[in-house]
Amino acid sequence: MPAGAEHPAAAGSTRVRPGTPLWEPSARRIEQAAVTNYRGWLAAERGVDLGDEAALWEWSVSELGPFWESIWDFCAVEGERGDGPALADGRMPGAVWFPGARVNYAENALTRRGAAPAVIAVREDGATAVVSWDELRRQVARAAVGLRALGVGEGDRVCAVLPNTVYATVAMLATASVGAVWSSCSPELGATALAARFVQIAPKVLIGIDGYTYRGQRYDTIAALAALAADLPGLAATVIVPYLAPDAFARARGAGLPGLLTWDELMAAENAELAFTRVAFDAPLWILYSSGTTGPPKAIVHGHGGILLEHLKALALHLDLGPDDRYCWFTTTGWMMWNYLVSGLLVGATIVLYDGAPGYPALGTLFGLAEALEVTCLGTSAAYLQSCRDAGLVPREHADLSLLRTIGSTGSPLSAAAYAWVYDAVSPQVMLSSISGGTDVCTALLAGLPTMPVRAGEIGSRALGCAVAAFDADGKEIVDEVGELVVTAPMPSMPLRLWGDPDGSRLHDSYYAAYPGVWRHGDWVRITADGAVVVEGRSDATLNRGGIRIGTGELYGVVEQLAEVTDSLAVDTSDAPGGGGLLLFVALAEPGLTAQLAQRIRQAIRTELSPRHVPDRILEIAAVPRTHTGKKLEIPVKRLLAGAALADVVSLDAVANPQALLAIAATADHARAATADQAVEAPAATPHD
């Protein structure tokens, strides 16, 4: 197969077997990759000569101190290194990294100077802002002076309800520059969901937008901000950004927001000097929140130094980003991918922010954006790529994507068919970088390298410095079998703590209770003999039928390759009161589930997976309920079907399409009974069926 080209199996494929080779990097791409340069640097500067990517990963997790020390030096971190070891204490939880070091994330994000664009921000109506590196530094300096004038200092919290804009980027960097702690949410969250997150951390300043647009509709946020502020008695000020309307400040004053000032007033210092408060390596940088789909949102605290080193490694070595790149990842400010996107500044890349719906005004909008702004790395969700494939979109026929080097995918497992679609319909030259990790560590635990081939449905490697393994129920490492994704050694970006968890018990129960001293991430994975990884879905949604376990992702990969099925959701309710069996919900391209289609679904599962995993009932739904990041709500649906109240299962503000979940909730009893009017029943599977 020619290097840098698609595999013949990709072209026009409707069914692609997992593991099918799709792409190999060219010799030039390998030679120019940052990770190739890094390996040469390791040999020359550290005397560490590593023959291939597998050897590099093995060294990175067996020699944690030297590895992270090398990232500090290779990436030229600005800061005071101190005299302590890179890893002074390797316990989990409680690891101690770089004692004595003092750094500032914002200082490292703003090292580049000049007139070249640092940020390009586009709104879905076409409004565009371009901010140079020098101008970004000036705006951050002014915002930092404004925050200090409001009494914000080291350790104080600044919360924001902002879309993916220059305002959010400037405010975050200004907050970090003074040593304060940043926390943001997307403005589509309602007041209750916002309060569930921000009340926990008692912010000193709230920065909010007057409104936002989505799919061409305008939404006012002043009332939600006022309700939120009423729940935050410690606020010193509320800053309003007039994003949609010039009368935003007057409306905010009428709503009674406390300590009100405009964005321009915050930025009033014309000749502000840029200054950075260097803080301890483990000083808090930002607070992210779990989705709230399995309980109250956890407030997850990450540190300056840990995020700095982790994102430098991930973006420079895995995504291969540098000063010549334009880097866009579709995200909101409430998803960790926004933090991952803004960290493109750490490697000198131009970050491209998009505020709007990815499929508006047309499904291929993101690809048009990539052409218009000469994007070299375009990231999005697996759900978006899958929807493009299902719609028959061929972006390369409508946009010049010749400058695009990398397509990123995350949020949920990407099917083998969607992998092949990228190479067939987008570009045969791109590296498809499917990554998997999470908010908890604010990075990817699983990520390939630009020097490695891409195979359908597989992530090429475990991320450097991430001691990922698959465990069986007894805590033993397994290979080529589905097991729990665990991390057996500390990472710098693991949470410092959960806010409001003084004794660490909630942190322990969330990640370390299953395997003492080992991080349990909550995903089912299969690690192949050559080190590639297949993500099979959430481990708490695993389908264990007759002692044979498969991840839901594996089931979806089979079901959703059928042309008639656009989406699916599998829930095993066998352990619910009264039982219920394995239910498969399907959304169809053409409504109307027939007995013939149900039989084809059953036959595909029986043949390609296991007779034991043939669903007991197949039910048609209009849409699969998902989070704002594209994850299927398997556990909330399972709890609903077990009889839990909707209010106890999930906050609807955490759901991207609440009507889809409400529809299932409204018919939960009927779903368990699976009446003839609502479902085509499958006979119970037997081992020999």
C-alpha positions in Angstrom: 0.0 0.0 0.0 1.5 3.4 -0.9 2.4 5.5 2.1 -0.1 8.3 2.8 -2.8 6.7 0.8 -6.1 5.0 1.5 -6.5 1.3 1.5 -8.7 -0.1 -1.3 -11.1 -1.4 1.3 -12.0 2.1 2.3 -13.2 3.3 -1.1 -17.0 3.2 -1.2 -17.1 0.6 1.6 -20.4 0.1 3.4 -19.0 -2.7 5.6 -15.5 -2.4 6.9 -14.0 -4.9 9.2 -12.4 -3.6 12.3 -8.6 -3.6 12.0 -8.7 -2.9 8.2 -5.6 -0.8 7.3 -6.7 2.6 6.0 -3.6 4.9 6.0 0.1 4.9 6.5 2.2 8.0 7.0 4.6 9.0 4.2 8.3 8.9 4.7 8.3 12.7 4.7 5.6 12.9 7.3 7.5 10.6 9.6 10.7 12.5 9.1 9.1 15.9 9.9 6.9 14.7 12.8 7.7 16.3 16.2 7.8 12.8 17.8 10.6 11.8 15.4 12.5 14.9 16.4 11.8 14.1 20.1 13.2 10.6 19.7 16.3 11.9 18.1 16.6 14.5 20.9 16.3 11.8 23.5 19.1 9.8 22.0 21.4 12.8 21.6 20.6 14.6 24.9 19.6 11.8 27.2 21.3 8.8 25.8 17.9 7.0 25.4 17.8 5.3 22.0 14.4 3.9 21.4 13.8 1.8 18.2 10.1 2.3 17.6 6.8 3.7 19.0 6.2 0.7 21.1 9.6 1.1 22.8 9.0 4.8 23.3 5.6 4.1 25.0 7.2 1.4 27.2 10.0 3.8 28.3 7.6 6.6 28.9 5.5 4.6 31.4 8.3 2.7 33.1 10.6 5.7 33.6 8.0 8.3 34.5 10.4 10.8 36.1 12.8 10.9 33.2 10.0 11.0 30.7 8.2 14.0 32.2 11.5 15.7 32.9 12.3 15.3 29.2 8.9 16.9 28.2 9.7 19.9 30.4 13.1 20.3 28.6 12.1 19.4 25.1 9.1 21.7 25.1 11.1 24.5 26.7 8.7 25.2 29.6 8.9 28.7 31.0 9.2 28.5 34.8 11.4 27.7 37.7 12.3 24.0 37.7 13.4 23.8 41.3 15.6 21.1 42.8 13.1 18.4 43.5 12.7 15.2 41.5 10.2 15.1 38.6 8.1 12.5 40.6 8.7 12.7 44.3 5.9 10.4 45.3 4.2 7.9 43.0 1.2 7.0 45.1 -2.3 7.1 43.7 -4.0 9.1 44.8 -1.5 11.6 46.2 1.3 11.6 43.6 3.7 14.6 44.0 5.2 16.1 40.9 8.0 18.6 40.6 8.2 19.8 44.2 9.8 23.2 44.3 8.8 24.1 40.7 6.9 27.3 40.0 5.1 27.8 36.7 2.1 29.7 35.1 0.0 28.1 32.3 -0.8 31.5 30.8 2.9 32.5 30.6 3.6 29.4 28.5 0.5 30.0 26.3 1.7 33.6 25.5 5.3 33.1 24.6 4.9 33.7 20.9 4.9 37.3 19.7 4.1 39.1 16.4 1.3 40.0 14.0 0.4 36.5 13.0 -3.0 35.3 14.1 -3.2 33.7 17.5 -7.0 33.3 17.6 -9.5 33.3 14.8 -13.1 33.2 16.1 -16.1 32.6 13.8 -19.8 32.8 14.8 -22.3 30.7 12.9 -23.7 33.9 11.3 -20.3 34.6 9.8 -19.1 37.3 12.2 -15.4 36.8 12.5 -12.7 38.1 14.8 -8.9 37.7 14.2 -6.6 38.5 17.1 -2.8 38.6 16.7 -0.3 37.2 19.2 0.6 40.7 20.2 -3.0 41.8 20.5 -3.9 38.7 22.5 -1.1 39.6 25.0 -2.5 43.1 25.3 -6.0 41.9 25.9 -5.0 39.4 28.5 -2.9 42.1 30.3 -5.9 44.4 30.4 -8.3 41.7 31.6 -5.8 40.7 34.3 -5.6 44.3 35.6 -9.4 44.4 35.7 -9.6 41.2 37.6 -7.0 42.3 40.2 -9.0 45.6 40.6 -12.0 43.4 41.6 -9.9 41.8 44.3 -9.1 38.5 42.4 -5.9 36.9 43.5 -4.2 33.6 43.8 -6.7 30.8 44.5 -9.9 32.8 43.9 -12.4 31.4 41.5 -13.6 33.2 38.3 -16.6 31.5 36.7 -17.8 32.1 33.1 -21.0 31.4 31.2 -19.6 32.1 27.7 -19.6 30.6 24.2 -16.5 29.5 22.4 -15.2 33.1 21.7 -12.2 35.3 22.0 -13.8 36.7 25.2 -13.6 33.2 26.9 -10.0 32.7 25.8 -8.9 36.1 27.1 -10.7 35.7 30.3 -9.3 32.3 31.0 -5.7 33.3 30.3 -6.1 36.5 32.4 -7.5 34.4 35.3 -4.6 32.0 35.0 -2.1 34.8 34.8 -3.0 36.1 38.2 -3.0 32.7 39.8 -6.7 32.5 40.1 -8.8 29.5 39.2 -11.0 29.3 36.0 -14.3 27.5 35.6 -16.6 27.8 32.6 -19.9 26.5 31.3 -21.7 26.8 28.0 -24.6 29.3 27.9 -27.1 26.7 26.8 -27.2 25.3 30.3 -30.1 26.4 32.4 -29.9 28.2 35.7 -30.4 25.0 37.7 -27.5 23.2 35.9 -25.3 26.2 36.2 -25.9 26.5 39.9 -25.3 22.8 40.4 -21.8 23.4 39.2 -20.8 26.9 40.3 -22.4 27.0 43.7 -19.9 24.3 44.8 -16.9 26.6 44.2 -18.1 30.0 45.5 -16.7 32.3 42.7 -15.6 35.8 43.3 -16.4 37.0 39.8 -18.9 35.8 37.2 -18.5 36.6 33.6 -21.5 36.1 31.4 -22.8 36.6 27.9 -26.0 38.4 27.1 -27.1 35.7 24.7 -26.1 33.2 22.0 -27.2 31.8 18.7 -27.7 28.2 17.7 -29.1 27.0 14.4 -30.0 30.5 13.5 -32.1 31.1 16.7 -31.2 33.7 19.3 -31.3 32.8 22.9 -31.3 35.3 25.8 -29.2 34.4 28.9 -29.8 37.4 31.1 -32.5 35.7 33.2 -30.4 32.6 33.7 -27.4 34.7 34.8 -29.6 36.6 37.3 -31.0 33.4 38.8 -27.4 32.0 39.0 -26.1 35.1 40.6 -28.8 34.9 43.3 -27.3 31.6 44.3 -23.8 33.0 44.6 -23.8 35.3 47.6 -20.0 35.8 47.6 -19.8 37.5 44.2 -17.8 40.7 44.1 -18.8 41.4 40.5 -20.7 40.3 37.4 -19.2 41.1 34.0 -21.6 41.2 31.1 -20.3 40.7 27.5 -22.6 42.3 24.9 -22.4 39.5 22.3 -25.7 39.8 20.6 -27.3 43.1 21.5 -26.0 46.6 22.5 -28.6 47.0 25.2 -27.3 44.0 27.1 -26.0 46.0 30.0 -29.3 47.8 30.6 -31.2 44.5 30.6 -28.7 43.1 33.0 -29.1 46.1 35.3 -32.8 45.6 35.2 -32.4 41.9 36.2 -30.6 43.0 39.4 -27.2 41.3 38.7 -24.8 42.2 41.6 -21.6 44.3 41.1 -22.4 44.8 37.5 -19.9 46.1 35.0 -19.4 45.7 31.2 -16.6 43.8 29.5 -15.2 47.2 28.3 -15.0 48.4 31.9 -13.1 45.2 32.9 -10.7 46.0 30.1 -10.4 49.7 30.9 -6.6 49.7 31.6 -5.2 50.9 28.2 -1.5 50.5 28.9 -1.5 47.4 31.1 1.7 45.5 31.6 1.5 41.7 31.1 2.6 40.0 34.3 2.4 36.4 35.5 2.1 35.0 39.0 4.2 31.9 39.0 2.5 29.4 41.3 3.4 26.0 42.7 3.3 23.1 40.1 0.2 21.7 41.8 -1.6 25.0 42.2 -5.2 24.8 40.8 -5.6 26.1 37.3 -9.2 25.3 36.4 -12.2 23.3 37.6 -14.1 21.1 35.2 -17.3 19.2 35.8 -18.4 15.7 35.1 -21.5 15.5 32.9 -24.0 15.1 35.6 -25.6 12.1 33.9 -24.8 9.6 36.7 -25.1 11.9 39.7 -24.4 15.4 40.9 -21.6 17.0 38.7 -18.2 16.5 40.3 -16.0 19.6 40.4 -12.7 18.3 39.2 -9.6 20.4 40.0 -6.6 20.4 37.7 -3.2 22.0 38.3 -1.0 24.5 36.3 2.0 22.2 36.0 0.2 19.0 35.3 -2.0 20.4 32.6 0.9 22.3 31.1 3.1 19.3 30.6 0.3 16.9 29.6 -1.1 19.3 26.9 2.4 20.1 25.6 3.0 16.4 25.2 -0.4 15.6 23.7 -0.6 18.4 21.2 3.1 18.5 20.1 3.8 14.7 19.9 0.4 13.1 19.3 -1.4 15.7 17.3 1.9 17.0 15.8 0.9 20.6 16.2 3.3 23.6 15.9 3.6 27.2 14.9 2.6 26.5 11.2 -0.7 24.9 12.2 -4.2 26.2 12.4 -6.0 24.1 14.9 -9.8 23.8 15.3 -11.8 21.4 17.5 -15.6 21.8 17.6 -16.5 22.2 21.2 -18.3 24.4 23.8 -16.7 26.0 26.8 -18.3 23.4 29.0 -16.4 20.4 27.5 -12.8 19.6 28.3 -12.0 19.8 24.6 -12.3 23.5 24.8 -9.4 23.5 27.3 -7.6 21.1 24.9 -8.3 23.5 22.0 -7.0 26.6 23.8 -3.9 24.8 24.8 -2.9 24.9 21.1 -1.5 28.3 22.1 1.1 26.4 24.1 2.7 25.0 20.9 2.4 28.3 19.0 -0.5 27.1 16.8 -3.3 29.4 15.7 -6.5 28.3 17.4 -9.7 28.5 15.4 -12.9 28.9 17.5 -16.3 28.2 16.1 -19.5 29.2 18.0 -22.6 27.6 16.6 -24.0 24.3 15.5 -21.6 22.2 13.5 -24.3 21.2 11.0 -25.7 24.7 10.4 -26.6 26.1 8.0 -25.4 22.9 6.2 -24.1 19.6 7.6 -20.7 20.2 6.0 -20.2 23.6 7.7 -17.1 22.5 9.6 -15.4 21.3 6.4 -16.2 24.6 4.7 -14.7 26.4 7.7 -11.6 24.3 7.4 -11.2 25.3 3.7 -11.9 29.0 4.4 -9.5 29.3 7.3 -6.8 26.9 6.0 -7.2 24.6 9.0 -4.6 21.9 9.2 -6.1 20.0 12.2 -9.9 19.7 12.5 -11.4 18.0 15.5 -15.0 17.1 16.2 -17.1 14.4 17.8 -17.6 10.9 16.6 -21.3 11.5 16.5 -20.8 14.4 13.9 -18.6 12.3 11.7 -21.1 9.4 11.9 -24.0 11.7 11.0 -22.0 13.0 8.0 -21.5 9.5 6.8 -25.1 8.5 7.3 -26.2 11.5 5.3 -23.9 10.5 2.4 -21.9 13.7 2.7 -18.7 13.8 0.6 -16.8 16.9 1.9 -13.9 16.7 -0.6 -16.4 17.3 -3.4 -17.5 20.6 -1.9 -14.3 22.0 -0.1 -10.6 22.1 -0.9 -9.2 20.2 2.0 -5.7 19.8 0.7 -4.1 21.7 3.7 -5.9 19.4 6.2 -3.3 17.1 7.8 -5.3 15.7 10.7 -8.9 14.8 11.5 -9.6 14.4 15.3 -12.5 12.5 16.8 -13.6 12.0 20.3 -16.6 12.0 22.6 -17.6 8.4 21.9 -16.1 5.4 20.1 -15.8 6.0 16.3 -17.1 3.0 14.2 -15.0 1.2 11.7 -17.4 2.4 9.0 -16.9 6.0 10.0 -13.1 5.6 9.9 -13.4 4.3 6.3 -15.8 7.2 5.4 -13.1 9.8 6.5 -10.6 8.3 4.0 -13.2 7.9 1.2 -15.1 11.1 1.6 -12.8 13.6 3.3 -9.2 12.9 2.3 -7.0 9.9 1.8 -4.0 11.9 3.1 -5.1 12.9 6.6 -4.2 11.2 9.8 -7.4 10.2 11.5 -6.6 10.7 15.2 -9.4 9.1 17.2 -8.6 9.8 20.9 -10.2 8.7 24.1 -9.8 10.0 27.6 -12.0 12.3 29.5 -12.8 15.3 31.7 -11.4 13.6 34.7 -7.8 13.8 33.4 -8.4 16.6 30.8 -6.6 14.7 28.1 -6.4 11.6 26.0 -5.4 8.3 27.6 -5.5 6.6 24.2 -4.0 8.3 21.1 -2.0 7.3 18.1 1.1 9.0 16.7 1.6 10.6 13.3 4.3 8.1 12.6 1.9 5.1 13.0 -0.7 3.6 10.6 -4.4 4.0 11.0 -6.7 0.9 11.1 -10.5 1.0 11.1 -12.0 1.1 14.6 -8.7 1.1 16.4 -6.8 3.8 18.3 -3.2 3.2 17.4 -1.6 3.4 20.8 -1.8 4.2 24.5 -0.8 7.8 25.0 2.8 8.5 26.0 3.2 8.7 29.8 -0.1 7.0 30.3 0.3 3.5 31.9 -3.0 2.2 30.5 -3.9 -1.5 30.9 -7.0 -3.7 30.6 -7.9 -5.5 33.8 -10.2 -8.4 34.4 -12.6 -8.6 37.4 -9.7 -9.9 39.5 -7.5 -7.0 38.7 -5.2 -9.0 36.4 -3.9 -7.5 33.2 -5.3 -9.0 30.0 -4.5 -8.7 26.3 -6.8 -9.2 23.4 -9.7 -9.5 25.7 -12.3 -6.9 26.8 -11.5 -5.5 30.2 -11.7 -2.4 32.4 -9.5 0.5 31.3 -7.2 1.3 34.2 -4.2 3.5 34.7 -1.6 1.8 36.9 0.8 4.7 37.4 0.3 8.4 38.1 -0.1 11.1 35.4 0.5 14.8 36.1 -3.0 15.8 34.9 -4.9 13.6 37.2 -7.2 15.6 39.5 -5.5 17.4 42.4 -8.8 16.8 44.2 -12.5 17.2 43.9 -13.8 20.5 45.2 -15.7 20.1 48.5 -14.1 16.7 49.2 -11.7 17.6 52.1 -10.8 14.0 53.1 -10.6 12.7 49.5 -13.2 10.1 50.0 -15.3 11.1 47.0 -12.1 11.1 44.8 -11.2 7.7 46.1 -14.7 6.3 45.6 -14.9 7.7 42.0 -11.6 6.3 40.7 -9.8 4.1 43.1 -12.3 1.9 44.9 -12.4 -0.9 42.4 -8.6 -1.6 42.3 -6.7 0.0 45.3 -3.9 2.2 44.1 -5.0 2.0 40.4 -7.2 4.4 38.5 -10.4 2.9 37.1 -11.6 5.0 34.2 -15.0 3.5 33.6 -14.5 2.3 30.0 -14.3 -1.2 28.5 -11.3 -1.6 26.2 -9.5 -4.3 24.3 -5.8 -3.8 23.9 -4.4 -5.8 21.0 -1.1 -7.7 21.1 0.6 -4.9 19.1 -0.6 -2.2 21.4 -3.6 -0.8 19.5 -6.8 -0.2 21.5 -10.5 -0.7 20.8 -12.9 1.2 23.1 -16.0 -0.9 23.6 -18.1 1.5 25.6 -18.7 2.4 29.3 -17.9 -0.5 31.6 -21.0 0.2 33.7 -23.0 -0.4 30.5 -21.3 -3.6 29.6 -23.5 -6.4 28.2 -22.8 -9.6 30.2 -24.9 -12.3 28.7 -24.4 -15.9 29.9 -20.9 -15.1 31.1 -19.9 -13.5 27.7 -19.2 -9.8 28.0 -19.1 -7.3 25.2 -19.0 -3.5 25.2 -22.0 -1.7 23.8 -19.7 0.0 21.3 -19.0 -3.4 19.7 -22.8 -4.0 19.4 -23.3 -0.5 17.8 -20.6 -1.2 15.3 -22.5 -4.1 13.9 -26.1 -2.7 14.2 -25.2 0.7 12.7 -23.5 -0.7 9.6 -27.0 -1.6 8.4 -28.1 1.1 6.0 -31.6 1.3 7.6 -30.3 2.1 11.1 -29.0 5.6 11.8 -28.4 5.2 15.5 -28.9 2.7 18.3 -28.9 2.2 22.1 -28.5 -1.1 24.0 -29.6 -1.5 27.6 -29.5 -4.8 29.5 -32.3 -4.7 32.1 -32.0 -8.3 33.1 -31.1 -7.3 36.6 -34.0 -4.9 37.0 -36.9 -5.8 39.2 -39.0 -8.3 37.3 -36.4 -8.6 34.6 -36.6 -7.2 31.1 -33.8 -8.7 29.2 -31.6 -7.0 26.6 -33.4 -4.1 24.9 -32.1 -2.6 21.6 -33.5 0.8 20.7 -33.0 1.8 17.0 -33.5 5.0 15.2 -34.2 4.4 11.5 -33.5 6.3 8.3 -37.1 5.5 7.2 -39.6 5.2 10.2 -41.3 1.9 10.5 -39.6 -1.1 12.1 -40.6 -4.2 10.2 -40.2 -7.9 11.2 -37.8 -8.3 8.3 -35.5 -5.6 9.5 -35.6 -6.8 13.0 -34.6 -10.3 11.8 -31.7 -8.8 9.8 -30.5 -7.0 13.0 -30.8 -10.1 15.0 -29.0 -12.2 12.4 -26.1 -9.6 12.1 -25.6 -9.7 15.9 -25.8 -13.4 16.1 -23.3 -13.9 13.2 -20.8 -11.2 14.0 -20.9 -11.1 17.8 -22.6 -13.8 19.8 -26.0 -15.6 19.9 -26.2 -14.6 23.5 -26.2 -10.9 22.6 -29.2 -11.1 20.3 -31.6 -8.6 21.9 -34.7 -9.9 23.6 -36.7 -6.9 22.2 -36.0 -4.4 19.5 -37.8 -1.0 19.8 -38.0 1.9 17.4 -37.3 5.4 18.7 -37.0 8.7 17.0 -33.6 9.6 18.3 -31.0 8.3 20.8 -30.6 10.6 23.8 -27.1 12.0 24.1 -25.0 14.3 26.2 -23.8 17.6 24.7 -20.5 15.8 23.9 -22.2 13.1 21.9 -22.2 10.2 24.5 -25.2 7.9 24.5 -27.1 8.0 27.7 -27.0 4.3 28.4 -26.9 4.3 32.2 -29.7 7.0 32.6 -31.9 5.0 30.2 -31.2 1.8 32.1 -32.1 3.4 35.4 -35.3 4.8 33.9 -36.3 1.4 32.7 -35.6 0.0 36.2 -38.2 2.4 37.6 -36.1 5.3 38.8 -37.6 8.8 38.5 -36.3 11.0 35.7 -35.3 13.7 38.2 -33.1 11.2 40.1 -31.5 9.9 36.9 -30.2 12.9 35.0 -30.4 16.7 34.8 -32.1 17.5 31.5 -29.6 20.4 31.1 -26.9 17.8 30.6 -28.8 16.2 27.7 -28.4 17.6 24.1 -31.8 16.3 23.0 -34.0 16.1 26.1 -37.1 15.1 24.1 -35.4 11.8 23.1 -34.9 11.0 26.8 -38.4 12.2 27.8 -39.9 10.0 25.1 -38.2 6.9 26.6 -39.2 8.0 30.1 -42.8 8.4 29.1 -42.9 4.9 27.7 -40.6 3.1 30.1 -43.3 0.8 31.4 -44.4 0.0 27.9 -40.8 -0.6 26.8 -40.4 -3.2 29.5 -43.6 -4.9 28.4 -42.7 -4.3 24.7 -46.2 -4.4 23.4 -46.8 -5.3 19.8 -47.7 -1.7 18.9 -44.4 -0.4 20.0 -41.8 -3.1 19.2 -40.9 -6.1 17.2 -39.9 -8.8 19.6 -37.0 -11.0 19.1 -37.0 -14.5 20.6 -34.8 -15.0 23.5 -31.3 -16.0 22.4 -29.8 -19.4 23.3 -26.2 -20.5 23.1 -27.0 -22.4 19.9 -29.5 -20.0 18.3 
